[in-house]
Amino acid sequence: MTRNKEYLAVVTLAAAVLTVPTGAYALTSATASSATSPSAGAAQAVQSGQTVRADKASGIRLVAPGQRVKAAPGVRMWLTKEGKHWSIDGFEQFRSVVDGNIDTSRPGIGRQSEEAGDLYFHSGVYYGTRNAARVEITLRTGRVVPASMIELPGKPGWGAWYAGTELPPAADDGEGPNQPRDYLSHITLYDTTGRALAVNRSTLG
């Protein structure tokens, strides 16, 4: 009986020893994964063509150059070092950030608006700051529409924003029923502290 107990103890101990390396490896792998720096993880994701969060405080998505982002039904956006690209139903457009038409020495925000199916698609380039965190569209009714933001790696000092709203009402100024009347009040760029960096009050007429 004693010999059987000793044999059972040896078998139990051996089984325990055999299970330790597997458990230790799993723990080590989890620790190593959690210890990976956010910037390293972002770089790996960008290289693989994935979209990642660049900054939890700002919510700006980091995208690889040329990576297509679905901004709305039938609408795609992507960035290159030259600027913002977008297509609506396959028709491509471009807004440069290197042609000298914008002053990147101070914060600013641009805007383009156009029909895209059943919605009014708004987008633009923000620039002149590495502290951008939020873009909001304010309608003339007072309603605020938050925009999405994308940016290239390395905090280049500019990025792009986009949002969709309902279609504007037709103009009532005699220019024809197909001429939309702008109903946006302004677009505001905020930093991570909630301070307004730039306001665009341009209208379509």
C-alpha positions as CSV (number, residue, x, y, z in Angstrom):
1,M,0.0,0.0,0.0
2,T,2.8,2.4,0.9
3,R,4.5,1.7,-2.4
4,N,1.3,2.4,-4.3
5,K,0.9,5.7,-2.5
6,E,4.5,6.7,-3.3
7,Y,3.9,5.7,-7.0
8,L,0.7,7.8,-7.1
9,A,2.5,10.8,-5.6
10,V,5.3,10.5,-8.2
11,V,2.8,10.3,-11.1
12,T,0.8,13.3,-9.7
13,L,4.0,15.4,-9.3
14,A,5.1,14.5,-12.8
15,A,1.8,15.5,-14.3
16,A,1.9,18.8,-12.4
17,V,5.4,19.5,-13.7
18,L,4.3,18.7,-17.3
19,T,1.5,21.3,-17.1
20,V,3.7,24.1,-15.8
21,P,5.5,25.0,-19.0
22,T,2.2,25.3,-21.0
23,G,0.7,27.6,-18.3
24,A,3.9,29.6,-18.0
25,Y,4.1,30.1,-21.8
26,A,0.5,31.4,-22.0
27,L,1.1,33.8,-19.2
28,T,4.4,35.0,-20.8
29,S,2.7,35.5,-24.1
30,A,-0.2,37.5,-22.6
31,T,2.3,39.7,-20.7
32,A,4.4,40.3,-23.7
33,S,1.4,41.2,-25.8
34,S,0.1,43.7,-23.2
35,A,3.6,45.2,-22.8
36,T,3.8,46.1,-26.5
37,S,3.8,49.9,-26.9
38,P,0.7,51.5,-28.5
39,S,2.9,53.1,-31.1
40,A,4.5,49.8,-32.1
41,G,1.0,48.2,-32.3
42,A,-0.3,51.1,-34.4
43,A,2.7,50.8,-36.8
44,Q,2.2,47.1,-37.2
45,A,-1.5,47.6,-37.9
46,V,-0.9,50.3,-40.4
47,Q,1.6,48.1,-42.3
48,S,-0.9,45.4,-42.5
49,G,-3.5,47.8,-43.9
50,Q,-5.7,47.8,-40.8
51,T,-7.4,50.9,-39.2
52,V,-6.4,51.6,-35.6
53,R,-7.0,54.2,-32.9
54,A,-4.2,56.7,-32.9
55,D,-5.2,58.4,-29.7
56,K,-8.0,57.3,-27.2
57,A,-8.3,61.0,-26.1
58,S,-9.0,62.2,-29.6
59,G,-10.6,59.3,-31.3
60,I,-8.8,60.0,-34.5
61,R,-8.3,56.9,-36.6
62,L,-4.9,56.3,-38.0
63,V,-4.8,55.0,-41.6
64,A,-2.1,53.9,-44.0
65,P,-1.4,56.0,-47.1
66,G,-3.9,55.0,-49.8
67,Q,-6.1,53.0,-47.4
68,R,-9.7,53.3,-48.4
69,V,-12.2,54.1,-45.7
70,K,-16.0,53.7,-46.2
71,A,-17.2,57.2,-45.2
72,A,-20.9,56.6,-46.4
73,P,-22.8,54.4,-48.7
74,G,-21.1,54.8,-52.1
75,V,-18.4,57.1,-50.6
76,R,-14.7,56.2,-50.0
77,M,-12.0,58.4,-48.6
78,W,-8.2,57.9,-48.4
79,L,-5.2,60.0,-47.6
80,T,-1.8,60.4,-49.2
81,K,1.0,62.8,-48.2
82,E,-0.3,65.2,-50.8
83,G,-3.8,65.5,-49.3
84,K,-7.3,64.1,-49.1
85,H,-8.9,61.9,-51.7
86,W,-12.5,60.8,-51.9
87,S,-14.9,59.2,-54.4
88,I,-18.6,59.3,-54.7
89,D,-20.0,56.4,-56.8
90,G,-16.6,56.0,-58.4
91,F,-16.0,59.7,-59.3
92,E,-12.7,60.7,-57.6
93,Q,-11.8,64.1,-56.2
94,F,-8.8,65.5,-54.5
95,R,-8.0,68.3,-52.0
96,S,-4.3,69.1,-51.7
97,V,-2.5,70.2,-48.6
98,V,0.8,71.0,-50.4
99,D,-0.3,73.3,-53.2
100,G,0.1,76.4,-51.2
101,N,-3.6,77.2,-51.0
102,I,-3.9,76.6,-47.3
103,D,-1.9,78.2,-44.5
104,T,-0.6,75.3,-42.4
105,S,1.3,77.6,-40.0
106,R,-1.9,78.0,-38.0
107,P,-5.0,75.9,-37.3
108,G,-7.7,75.8,-40.0
109,I,-10.4,73.6,-41.3
110,G,-11.9,73.3,-44.8
111,R,-15.2,72.0,-46.2
112,Q,-16.7,70.4,-49.2
113,S,-20.4,69.4,-49.3
114,E,-22.2,67.4,-52.0
115,E,-25.1,65.0,-52.5
116,A,-24.3,61.4,-52.1
117,G,-27.4,59.3,-52.7
118,D,-30.0,60.0,-50.0
119,L,-27.7,62.1,-47.8
120,Y,-25.6,65.3,-47.9
121,F,-21.9,64.3,-47.5
122,H,-19.6,66.8,-45.9
123,S,-15.8,66.5,-45.7
124,G,-12.7,68.6,-45.4
125,V,-9.1,68.9,-44.3
126,Y,-8.0,70.2,-40.9
127,Y,-4.5,71.4,-40.6
128,G,-1.9,73.5,-38.7
129,T,-2.0,71.6,-35.5
130,R,-0.9,68.3,-33.9
131,N,-3.5,68.6,-31.1
132,A,-6.7,68.1,-33.1
133,A,-9.2,65.9,-31.3
134,R,-12.8,66.6,-32.5
135,V,-14.8,68.1,-35.4
136,E,-18.4,69.2,-35.1
137,I,-20.9,70.5,-37.7
138,T,-23.5,72.9,-36.3
139,L,-26.7,73.3,-38.3
140,R,-28.7,76.5,-38.5
141,T,-31.3,74.8,-36.3
142,G,-28.7,74.4,-33.6
143,R,-28.3,70.7,-33.9
144,V,-24.7,69.5,-33.7
145,V,-23.4,66.6,-35.8
146,P,-20.1,65.0,-34.8
147,A,-17.7,64.1,-37.6
148,S,-15.3,61.2,-38.0
149,M,-11.6,62.0,-38.4
150,I,-8.7,60.1,-40.1
151,E,-5.0,60.9,-40.1
152,L,-1.8,59.5,-41.5
153,P,0.9,58.0,-39.0
154,G,3.4,60.3,-37.4
155,K,1.2,63.3,-36.6
156,P,1.7,65.1,-39.8
157,G,-0.1,68.2,-38.6
158,W,-3.2,67.7,-40.8
159,G,-5.9,65.1,-41.4
160,A,-9.4,64.8,-42.9
161,W,-12.9,64.8,-41.4
162,Y,-16.2,63.6,-42.8
163,A,-19.9,63.4,-41.8
164,G,-23.3,62.9,-43.4
165,T,-26.6,64.8,-42.8
166,E,-30.0,65.0,-44.4
167,L,-30.2,66.7,-47.8
168,P,-30.7,70.4,-47.7
169,P,-34.0,72.0,-48.7
170,A,-34.3,73.4,-52.3
171,A,-33.5,77.0,-52.8
172,D,-36.4,79.5,-52.7
173,D,-34.5,82.4,-54.2
174,G,-35.6,81.8,-57.8
175,E,-32.5,80.0,-58.9
176,G,-34.3,76.8,-59.6
177,P,-35.6,73.8,-57.6
178,N,-32.3,71.9,-57.9
179,Q,-30.1,74.6,-56.3
180,P,-29.8,73.6,-52.6
181,R,-30.0,76.2,-49.9
182,D,-27.2,75.7,-47.4
183,Y,-28.4,75.0,-43.9
184,L,-25.0,74.6,-42.1
185,S,-24.0,77.3,-39.7
186,H,-20.4,76.4,-39.1
187,I,-17.8,73.6,-38.6
188,T,-15.5,73.7,-35.6
189,L,-12.2,72.0,-34.9
190,Y,-11.4,71.3,-31.2
191,D,-8.3,70.2,-29.4
192,T,-8.0,67.5,-26.7
193,T,-8.9,70.0,-24.0
194,G,-12.1,71.0,-25.7
195,R,-10.8,74.4,-26.9
196,A,-11.9,75.6,-30.4
197,L,-8.9,75.7,-32.6
198,A,-10.6,76.9,-35.8
199,V,-14.1,77.7,-37.1
200,N,-15.3,77.5,-40.7
201,R,-18.4,79.7,-41.4
202,S,-18.3,79.4,-45.2
203,T,-21.6,78.7,-46.9
204,L,-22.9,77.5,-50.2
205,G,-25.0,80.6,-50.7
